[in-house]
Amino acid sequence: MSQAHPTDADKGNGVELSTEDARAGATPHMTRYILGWGLFLVIVVFLVVLSFNNWG
């Protein structure tokens, strides 16, 4: 029977990394701008499509 979670006996038998090492990459703060612009563009496209459907 396998266990999904390690027991106390299993702790310390693996490689321990710091948070920065485990992340393995930089986390620039551009994501919030990309998500914001993407949301804005989706809303604009939705409004354009909606306006063409109402007028056509």
CYANA upper distance limits for C-alpha pairs under 8 A (distance plus 0.5 A):
  6 PRO  CA     10 ASP  CA      6.15
  6 PRO  CA     11 LYS  CA      7.57
  7 THR  CA     11 LYS  CA      7.40
 12 GLY  CA     16 GLU  CA      8.28
 17 LEU  CA     21 ASP  CA      6.32
 17 LEU  CA     22 ALA  CA      6.25
 18 SER  CA     22 ALA  CA      6.60
 19 THR  CA     23 ARG  CA      6.65
 20 GLU  CA     24 ALA  CA      7.10
 20 GLU  CA     25 GLY  CA      8.34
 29 HIS  CA     33 TYR  CA      8.31
 30 MET  CA     34 ILE  CA      6.76
 31 THR  CA     35 LEU  CA      6.56
 32 ARG  CA     36 GLY  CA      6.53
 33 TYR  CA     37 TRP  CA      6.55
 34 ILE  CA     38 GLY  CA      6.45
 35 LEU  CA     39 LEU  CA      6.57
 36 GLY  CA     40 PHE  CA      6.69
 37 TRP  CA     41 LEU  CA      6.58
 38 GLY  CA     42 VAL  CA      6.66
 39 LEU  CA     43 ILE  CA      6.77
 40 PHE  CA     44 VAL  CA      6.77
 41 LEU  CA     45 VAL  CA      6.60
 42 VAL  CA     46 PHE  CA      6.52
 43 ILE  CA     47 LEU  CA      6.66
 44 VAL  CA     48 VAL  CA      6.72
 45 VAL  CA     49 VAL  CA      6.65
 46 PHE  CA     50 LEU  CA      6.48
 47 LEU  CA     51 SER  CA      6.49
 48 VAL  CA     52 PHE  CA      6.79
 49 VAL  CA     53 ASN  CA      6.72
 50 LEU  CA     54 ASN  CA      6.78
 51 SER  CA     55 TRP  CA      6.73
 52 PHE  CA     56 GLY  CA      6.26
